[in-house]
């Protein structure tokens, strides 16, 4: 409690203090809050002690008198000579103590007469008896047992006094005064400008502190290695940041001295790391080294100097890898070299730089192909560990960079030759490692990479479009072979080829060959996308059938779905008109669902059922997009295909029954929602545009399909659930809830519509809108009666009925009295009088029915409504009392109240009476 109140007091003190005294307000508020918390805690402890003391006193008073009487009876009467006369004893008796707390028994000395024998040995018992008051005295002088503690102010003063004058008082007071003194001194120094100094001194101080920390870390590393290495790493990091800030932000040194300092720090960190076998220290130093050209850049763009510097750093990484198998350091060099090199190439490379950039790319490639070999040789297991990230990642990054360097060449033969060279390097590495039993994994990995690059070299003479198809099929075959032979490397190589096939297809987008004619499905893009989809789906199926890596199987399935959807989008966008795209996409979704339904059971692949569910889910947005033009309906020739789409989706759902798919419910509900929304919108547009009907017809027409499907699900679930009626009971209640929410929302929207009935004349309660609203109330009442109303069922229904009555009255005023259907209708005298009379009639009916049926809730509803009417007369209709509408309101309400008083003057009796 004390620290919480201290914190709150500090915040309040800082906020309430002036701008120049915020620190004093902070300290004072913290102290006052802490003291208040201590006082509150002390008050609780004092109260507990008082209660405990009161209980002890009560127990002592109840137990003392019986104990004394028992002791006297056991001792017997004393001798006559030893007993003083009654008068003398009475006169010599000491006065009763006025303190309600008796003195301690053990320290009392009993009074003894002047003459007589010495006291008998039972003096302690006699003393206790003598110390206890007589019954008559206790009765005559009752003691108040209620403890009375100090008030809050006294407790606060006592707490402050105890904190200041108990314990080590001088230290407490001295610290308190010192806090205020230091705060005042700091404030004065800051106001006088004494705390400001040149930036050179501040940076030098930071560097000196970092150097001191480095020395301290070196001295403590032997005794506490973890602590010492951490201090060294932090110190080197601070020094690197200090050099960077000195050069970049404050411009105190030039680029070359800063660069030299960074090199010295990196070299020093590397030496310290190798000597102390500290890979974390080496990683920190090399990160600073790789970032140095980026952070300390002059903007000259000298790529030879940049890559020469990186070559030196990579040589250092290679040298350390020869002695220490530090994988983290190898990964740091690999990532920074190719990342920064790739960024430079994307921004600054020009074809004339080829001769000066190519050697560095080859050198970096050889460095990071050789480092995994050293890593494998350093392993102590039977099969040397292989750094797969470097072994496979180096060619995957270096070869695209080589392709970028050769991008200006029209002939792809140099790139094909580069692939052959890479394949030869990996093949030679595999042959060398094959002779060493410990390097069996390295040999297998290198052989696989050699095969990949030989495969890559062949299609380089072809277009990227056909390369994609070839790699996709080859990748699928390698996945099949790897799963069949339980060869992980083969499987991963096949997956890699599948990924490269996708990259090749992306590259083929930039290869525009005007000689190729794009025909529907009979074109290179469609065939490549189809093969990519089939290959990726096939790999997912193979993984599922083999029971391997469920996550990878799902990712492959999603990849195949991506290529399949891309195929549909490409063909529709290229070959069809934009106006028909939504319907074409709907047909594509339906065909996808049908194909998936046909393949699900023969392939014994339940996962393909996801496509059925996805097609059903996609139908709703696609159907609404097809109806986006305001003059289109499902009854037009252009959109008649949607009837077939819905039928195909419904029939394809049967394939999800066995084995049961979790997506069956979502797909069926999606089809129901699509039918309800699209068909309802089409019906409303037909009535409005072709038959010229008013808005009162449109809402019932748009809700009719939803109401029909909901009614079938309510009364005829076997019909509504076709063609999956056997499983429909599992989500029937969910569909009724969705449909009920949609119908309820439509019912609520209808309350605020003007509800015209053209071409028919408008009649109160007998127009299409209000008939549909009343039908909604009736269905709600039937549902409450059938399923049970619950605690809020009938009151909610009564509120809905009152809303319907109110809006019907206003709608009648709009149509019969030509009042505007806006908010201004509520300011009309006629509308207010009509509402008053209608509410009063409803209240009277509810009152009388409740009284006659002994339905107390219904009677209370009527009574509450009549009370609202009285308040309305008092605060609203009173301003209209000077005209006919106000007079009619008051008279009608008065008569209705008279009728109520005549028919049912008292509330119904409860069943208990």
N, C-alpha and C positions, 0 to 999 in steps of 0.2 A: 504493500500500500504506500509506504513512504517514497519509494523510488518512482512509482507511477505519478503520485501527486507532485513530486519534485520535478518530473519531466513536464507535466502540464503547467506547473507554475513557471518553469523556465521559458516555455513557449509564450505564455501569456505575458510574462514580464518583458520579453523581447519585443512583443507586438505593441504593448502599451507604452513602452519607453520612447523617448524622443530618438530621432535618427542618430544623434551623436552619443547617446547613452544606452545603446542597445545591449552592450555587453553587461553593463551594470544591472539593467533590468533583467537580463537572462540569469545572472548569478543570484540576485535578490529573489526573483521568483522561484528559482530552484530551491533556495534555502527555506523560504516560507512554505512552499509546498511540502518539502520533506518534513519540516517541523510539524505541520498540520497532520501529516500521515502518522508521525510518531505519537502525536497527542491522541489521535483516534485509537491507535493500537494500545496506548497506555490506559486510556479510559476503559477499554474492554477488559484489560487484565485487572484493573482495580475493581471493576464491578464483579468479576468472577471471584476475586478474593473476598470481597464483602459478603457475597452470598455464601461462600464456603464458611466464613467466620460465623455468620448468623446460624448456620446449621449446627456448627460445633457448640455454640452457646446454648442453643435449644436442647441439644442432647445432654449437655452437662447439667442443665437445670432439672431435666426430667429424671436423671439417674442419680443425683446426689442425695436427695432426701430419702428415698428407699434404702440406699446403702447405709446411711447413718442410723436409721431406725433399726436395721438388722444388726448392726454392730453393737448398739446399746442393749438390745435384747439378749444378745449372746454373752455380754459381760456381766449382766445382772445389776442390781441396784448397788450403788457405792455405800460405804459405811456412813453411819449417821453423823459421826464426829467430823468426817471430811467434807460433809455437805454444808455449805453456808446457809444462813437463813434466807428465806425467800426475798425479804426486803433488801438485805445486803446484796444478794446476788443480782437483784433487779437494778439496784442503784449502781453497782459496780460494773454492770455489763457495758461494754463499749458500744458506741452508736453504730447503727448499720451503715455500711459504706454506701455512698451515693453513686459511685461508678457502677454502671450496669454490668461491667465485666468483673467477676470476682478475682481477687488476687490469687496467685499460685498457691496451691495447697502445700507443696513441699517446703516452701520457705516460711510458712506461718509458724509462730511460736504461741501455743495456747496460754491463755491467762490462768494463773494459779492462785488460790486463796493464800492469805498471809500465814495462816496456821493450818496444820493438818499434815497428814502423811504425804509422802512424795507421790507423784502421779503413777497410776497403774500402767502396766506395760502396753496397754492398748491405746496409748496417747495418739498415734496417728489416726486411728478411727475416730476417736473423740474429736480430734482437730477437724476432721472432715465434717463431722456432724455439727460442730460448733460454727464452722465457716458457712454452713448452709443456713439460709434464713428460715425462720419459723413459718409454718403454713399460714398463720394469721397475718404475719408481716408480708409474706409474698402476695397474699390476697389483697392486703391493704395498699400495697405499692406495686402495681403491675408495671412490668418493664416492656417498653416498646421494642419488639424484635425486628422491626423494619429497618434495614441498613440505609443510611443516608450518606451517599458519596458526594464528592465535590462536584460543582457544576463544570461546564465546559471550559469557561475562562480559567478557573482554578487549575483544571487539568493541563491546559496549554502552558500556563505559567510554571506549573510543577515540572512539566516535560522539558521546557527550556532551561529551567534551573538545574535539573538533573543532568542534561546534556553538557551544560557549561561548567558545572561545579562538581561533577562526579567523574571518577576515572582520572585519566591524564589531562587535567584541565589546562595546564599551560600549552600543551601541544595543540589541543583543539582550538583554543583562542588564537594561538600563534598562526596556525594554518588558515583560520578564517581571515585574520587580518592580512596575512601574506597574500591570499587570493585577491583581495581587494587592492592591495598595494601593487601586485604584478599587473593586474588588469589596468589600473590607473597609469602605471608606467608605460605599458604597451600602447595605451591610447595616446598618451602624451608624445611618445616617440613617433607614432604614426602621424599624428597631426603636425609634428615639427619636421617630418620628412627624413628622420634619422635612419629609418629602416630601408631606404632606397639606396642602391649601389649600382655601379655600372654592370652591364650584362657580362662583360669579360670576367669580372671577379666572380659573378654568380656561376658562370659556366666552369670556371677554373675550380671553384669550390666543389661543384658537383663531381668534376673529374677527379679531384684529389680524394674526395670521399669514396668514389668507386675504386680508385687504385688502392686506398687503404683497405677497402673491403676485399679486394683481390688478394692482397698480401695476407690478410687475416684468414681468408679461405684456404690459401696455400699452407699456412702454418697449422691450421686445425684439421686439414684433410686426413692426416695420418691417424689422429685419435678418433675423429668422427667423420668418416668419409662422406656420408650422405649430406651432412650439414656443410662441410667444407666445399664440396663440389657445387652445391646449390648456391653458396655465396659467390664462388668463382663465376658461375654462369650468370648470375645477376649482375655482378660487377662488370663483366665483359659486355653484357647487353646494355648497361647504362653508358659505358664508354662509347659503344657504337652509336647509340642515340645522341649522345653529346656531340660527337663529331658531325653527325648528320645535321643536327640543329645549328651547330656553329657555322656550317657551310650554307645550308639551304635557307634558313630563316633569318639568321643574323648577319650573314655575309662577312664573317670575320676572317675567314681563310679562303684561299683559292681552291679550285677543284683538284688540282694535282696533289697538294699537301693532304687534303682530306682523303683522297683516294689512297695515298701511301699509308696514312694512318689506319685506314680500314684494312688494308692488306696486312699491316703489321699485327693488328688485333686478330685477324683471322688466322694468320700463321701461328701466333702465340697460342690461340685457343686450340689449334690442331695439335701443336707440340704438347701442350698440357694434357689434352685428351688422350693422346697415345701413351704418354708416360704414366698417367694415372688410370689408364683403361676406363675412360669415362666417355661413352658414346654420346650422352646427352650434351656434354660440353662441345664435342666436335660438331654435332648437329647445329647447335646454336651459332658457333663460329662460322660454319659454312653458309648458313642462311644469311648471315650478315654479309659474307663475301659475295654471294650470288646477287643479293639485293643492292650491293654498293654501286654498280654501274647504273642501276635504275634510279636510285635515290640521289647519287652524286653525278648527275649527267650535265655535260656542257652543251648538249644539243648539236654537236658537230657531226653526228651520224657516221663516225668512223667505225664501220662494222668489222674491219680487220682487227683493230685494237680490241673491240668488244669480244670477238670470238677467240682471239689469242689469249685474252685474260681468262675466258671460260675454259680454254684448253688447258691452261696452267692449273686452274681449280680442279678440273676433271682428272688431270694427271695426279694431283694430290689425293683425290678420292680413290683413284685406282691404286696408288701406293699404299694408302691406309687399308684398302680392301685386301692387299697382299698380306698384311700383317694381322688385321683384325676383321672378323666377319661381322661388320656392323651394317646390318641391312637398312636401318633407318637412315644412315648417312648416304648409302647408295641411292635410296629412293629420293632423298633431298636433291642430290646432284642430278639425277635423271629428270625429275619434275621441273626443276628450275632451268636446266639446259634447254630442254625441248619446248617448254612453255614460253620462255623469253625469246628463244630463237624463232618459234613460230609466230609470236606477236611481231617481232621485227620483220620477218619475211612478209607477213600480211600487209604491213604498213610501208615498208621502205624498199623491198626487193625490186630490182630491175634486171632485165635479161643480161645487161652488160656486166652485172656482178657475178655471173655464174662461175667464172674461173677462180674468183677469190672466196666464194662461199662453199662450192662443192667440196674442196678438201676438208674444210672444217666439219661438214655434215658427215663425210666418210669417217673422219677421226672420231667424232662423237659416237657414231654408230659402232665402231670397233671397240671403243672404251666400254660401252654399256652392254655389248655382247660378251666381252671378256670378263667383266665383273661377275656375272652369274656363274661363270666357270670357276673363278676363285672362291665364290661363295659355296659352290658344291664341293670343291676340294677341301675347304675348311671344315666340312661336316664330319662328324665322328660316327655317324651311323653306317650300317652296312651299305645302304644306298644313300649317296650324298644328297643333301637337301638342295633343291633347285629353286632359285628365286624366279618364280613364274612371271612376276610383274615385269622384271627387266628382260627376261628371255623372250617373252611374247610381246611385251609392250614396245620394246625398242624398234623392231621392224615395222610395227603397226603405226608408229609415229614418224619414223625416219623415211619410210617409203612414200607416204603422202607428201612429205616435204620435198622428196626427190621429184615426185610428179609435179609439184608446184614450180620447182626450178626449171623443169623441162616443158612447162605449159605452153611456151611460145613456139615450140617445135611442132610443125604440122605432122611430122612422122612420129609414130609411137614406138618405133623400133628402139631408140635409146632407152626408153622406159622399160621395154621388154627385156633388153639386155641387163638393165639394173636388177630386174627381178631374177634373172638367171644367175647373176653374181651373188645376190643374197641367198638364193637357193643353194648355190655351190658352197658358200661359207657355212651354212647350217649343215649341209651334207658332210662336209669335211669334219666339222665339229662332232657330228654323230659318229662318223667312222673312228675318230680319235677316242671318243669317250666309250665306244663299244668295247674296247680292249680292257677297260677298267671296270671290274664288277661293281665297285662302289658308285660309279657314275652311270648306272643303267637307266635311271630316270632321266638324267640329262641327255643321254643318247636317244632315248625315245622321243623326248620333247624336241630335240633338234631335228630329228628325222621328220617329225610331223611338220615342223615349220618349213623344212626343205620341200616337202610335198606341196605345201600350200603355195609357196612362191613359184614352184614349177607350174602349178595350176594357174597361178596368176599371170605368169609370163605368156601363156598360150593365148588367152583372149585379149591381150593388149593390142594385138593386131586387128581385132574386131572392134565393133562399136560397143559402147558401154551398155546399150540396151540388151544385146544378146549375151554379154558377159553376165549380166544380172540373172538371166534365166539359167545359164550354165552353172553358176555358183549356187543358186537355190537348189537345183536338183542334186548337185554334188554334196552340198551340205546335208540334205535329207538322207542321202545314201550313207554318209559318214556317221550321222546320228544313229541310223539303223544298225550299222556295223558295230559301232561302239557299244550300244546297248546289248547287242547279241553276244559280243565277245567279252563283255564286262571290262571294256577299256575306256577309262575316264578321259584320257588325253584325246582319243579318237572322237569321243562324243563332243568334247569342248571344241575341237577343231571344226566339226560339222556345224556347231552353233555359231562359231566365228564366221564360217562361210555364209551362213544364212544372214548374219548381220552385214557382211560385206556385199552380199547380193542386194540388200536394201540400199546401201550406199551407192552401188553401181547404178541402180535405177534412178536415184536422185541425180547422179551425174548425167544420166541419159536425157534428163529434161533439157539440158543445155545443148544437146546434139540435135538440132533441127535439120532434118533431111527433107527438103521439099519434094524429093522424088517419091517418098512414101505417101500413099493416100490413106487417110484415116477413114476406115470403114467400120461400121458398127460391129464390135467384138472381133473383127478380122483385121487387127492392126497390131503393130509391135508393142505399143503401150499396154493394150488390153491383155495380150498374151503374157507379157512379163508380169503384170500385176496378178493375173490368174495363177501363174506358176509360183510366184512368191507366196500367195495365199495358200495354195495347195501344199507347198513345201513346209510352211510354218505350221499350218494345221496338222500336217502329217507328223511333224516332229513332236507336237504336243500329244497327239494320239499315241505315238510310240512310247513317250515317257509315261503316260497314264497306264498303258497296257503293261509296261515293265514294272510299275509301282515305284518309280524313281522320282524324287524331288517334286512333290505336289506344287510347290511354289513356282518352280521353273516351268512345269506343265501349264500352269495358269498363265504365266507371262507369255509363253509361246502361243497359247490360244488367243490371248489378246492381241499379240502381234499379227497372227493370221487374220483376225477380225479387222484389224486396221487395214491390211492390204486388200481385203475383200470389199470393205466399204469404200476404199479409195478407188477400186475398180468400178464400182457402181457410180460413184460421183463423176469420175472421168468420162465414162461412156455417156452418161445422161447430159453432162454439161457440154460435150463436144457434138453430140448427134441430135439433140432435141431442142425445141424452142423453150425459152425461159418461162413462158406462161404455163407450161405443162410439167415443170420440174417437180413440183410437190406430188402430183399424182404419179409421176414416173418413179420417184423415190418410194412412194407407197407400194407400187407394184414390185419394186426391187426388194423392199422389206418383206412382202408377202412371199415372193419367190424364195428368199433366203430361209424364211420359216418353213416353207414346204420342203425344201431340200434337206434342211436339218431334221425335220420330222421323218422323212423317208430314210435317212442314213442312221438315225439314232439307234434303232434296234439291230439292223444288220451289222453295224460296226461295233456293237456292244460298248458304246461310248456315250454315257449319260451326259457328259459335259457339252456335247453338241446341242443339247436341248436349250442351252442358254440362248442360242440364236433364235429359237422360237419365242422365248420370252422377250428378247430384245426387239424382235419384229413387232410384237404386240404392243410393247411400250412405245415404240416409235410411231405407231399409227396415230396417236392422238395429236401430237404437234404437227405431223404431216397433213392430217385431215384438216386441221384448222388453217394451215398455210394454204391448202388448196381452196379453201372457202374465203380467203382473204379478200378477193374482189367482192364488192358488196352486191353484185348482180349474179353471183354464181350459187348454184344449189346442187345437191346430189341427184336432182332430177334432170339436170342438163346432160346433153350427150357427152360433153367433155369430161364429166365427173362420174359417169355411170360405172366406170371401172372400180369405184370405191365399194360398190356392193360386192363385187367379186373379191376384192381385197379382204373385206370383213369375213366373207364366207371362208376364204382360204386360211385366214388366221385362226378362225374358230375350229376348223377341221384339223389344223396342224397341232392344236393344243391336245388332241387325243394322244399324240405320241408321248406326252409327258406323264401319262398315267402309269405306265409300267416300264421301268421302275419310276416311282413317284418322284417328281422334281419339285423342289421348293419354289421354283419360278412359276408353277402352274397357276397358283392363286393370283399372282401379280399380272400374269398375262391375261387371264380371264377377266379380271377386274378392269384392266386397261382396255380390252375390247368393249366391255359394257359401257365404260365412260366415253369412249370414242363414238359408239353408236348413239348414245343419248345426246351428246353435245352436238355432233355434226348433223344428225337427223333433225333434232329440235331446231337448230339454226336454219336448216333448209326449209322446214315447214313454215317457220315464221316469215322467211323471205318470200316464199310462194304466196302466202296470204296477203302480205303487204304489197308486193310488186305486181302480182298478176290479178288479184281480186280487189285491191284497193281497200282492204279492211283496216279499221282503226287499231290503236294500240291496245285496246281492251281485249282483242282477239290474239294478239301476238304472244303475250306471256303464257297464256294457257297452251297455245300451240307449241311453243318452245319447250315447255315442261312436260308435254304429253308423252314423248318417248321415255323419258326418265321415270315418269309416274307409271307407265306401263310395265317397264322392266322391274321396278320396285314392287308393283302389285303382283306380278307373276312370281317373284322371289318370295313374297309374303304368303301367297295362297297356293301357288302351283310351282314349288321349287324344282320339280322334275322337268317342267317345261323351260323354266328360266335357265337351268344349268346345262342345257344341251350345248355341246355334245359330251360334256364331262359331268353329267348329272350325278354320277355315283360319288364324285368327290366334292360336289358343290356345297354340301352341308358344312364342310370345313371352313368356308369363308362366306357363307350366306349372311351371317349377322354382320360381317364387315361390309358387305355390299349394301345391306339395308341401312347401316349407319351412314355410308357415303351418300346413298340416294336420299336418305332423310335430311342430311345436311344440305344437299343441293336443292331439294324441294323447299326446305325451310327458308333458305336464302332467297329463292325465287318468290316464295310467299311474302317474305318481308319486303322485297323490292316492289311487288305488286301493290302493297298498301299505299305507296306514295306515287302511284301512277294515276293520271286523270281518268283512264278507263273508258275511252270512247267506244261506242258500239256500232259505229257506221259500218255497213250501210243500213243497219237496223236502228230504230229509234232507241234512245236510252231510257231505261226504266229502273227505278230504285230496286236494288237487290236482285233484279231479273236480267242483269246485263252479264256478258261473259266473264268479265274480270271478277266481279263480286261473287258470282256463282262459283268460280274456281276457288276464291278465298274461303267461301263458306264450306266448300267441299274439303278444303284443307283442314278446317276446324273439325269437321265431322270425322275425317280419317284420324286426326289426332285424338279425338275423344274415344273412337273405337280402339285405337292402340292402347290408350290408358286403361280402358275397361278390360281389355284382354290380357295385358301384361302386368297390370297393377300400377296404380298411379304413383306410388312413392310419396315421400313427404312433401315434395314441391310440384307434383304432377298437376293436380287440379288448380291450385293457385296460378301456376304458369299458364294453364289453358284459359283461365278466367281473364288473365291479363291480355292474352292474345285475342280473346273475344271482345274485350273492351276496346283494344286497338282497332279491330275490324269495324266495330260499331262507330267509333269516332271518325275514322277515315271514310266510312260509308256516308255518314251525315255530311261531312265536308264535301265529298264528291257529289252528293245530291244538291248541295247549295251551289256548287260550281256549274252543274249541268242545268238545273231548273231555274236558278236565279242569275245565271251568267256572271257569277263571281269569278275572279281570276284564280287559276290554280297555282298560286304562289304563297309565300308566307304571309302576304298581306290579307289573305282570306280570314286569318284569325282575328283581325281587327274589325271585321264586319259584325254589326249588331245582329243580323239574321243568323250568321254562323254561330255566334256565341249563344244566342237564345236556343237555337236548335240543339246544340251540344248539351245545354243545361237540361232541356226537356228529355233528350234521349238518355243521358246518364241517369236522370231521376227515374225514368221508366224502368231502366235496367236494374237500378238499385231496389226499386219497389218490388219488381218481380223476384229478385234474389231474396229479398227480405221475406216475402210472403211464402215462397216455396220452401225456404229454410225453416220457417215457423211451422208450416203445415206438415212437412216431412220430418220434422225434428232433426234437421241437419244443421247443426250448430256452425260448422265452417261456412256453409253457404249463407247462413243468416249473417255471419260476421262480414262476409264479402259485401252483401247488400247494405249493411249498416255503414261500413267504411265508405262505400260509394255515395251513399246519401250524405255522409259527413263531408265528403269532397264537394258535393253539390252545394251544401250550405256555405262552405268556405268560398266557393266560386261566386255565389250570390253576393256574399259580403264584400269580396275584393275585386271582382271583375264585372258582374252584371249590375252592380250598384250604379255604375256610371251611365247605364242605359235606362234608368228608371223613368226618365222623362219622356220616353218614346214608347211606341207600341211593343217593340220587341222586348224591352225590359219588363213592361207590364205583363206581357204574356209569360215571360220566364217566371216571374215571381208567382203569378196566379197558378200556373201549371204546377210548379213545385209545391205550392201550398195545398192544392187539391190532392196531389199524389200523397203527400204526407197525411192528409185527412183520411184517404182511403186506406193507407197502411194502418193508421190508428184504429180504424173501424174493423179491419179484417184480422190483423195480427198485431195487437198492441204490445205484446210482451215477447221476449226471446224464447226459443224452445228450451224445455227443460233438458238437462243432461241426463244420460242414462243412469248415472249413479243415484240421482234423486228420484 
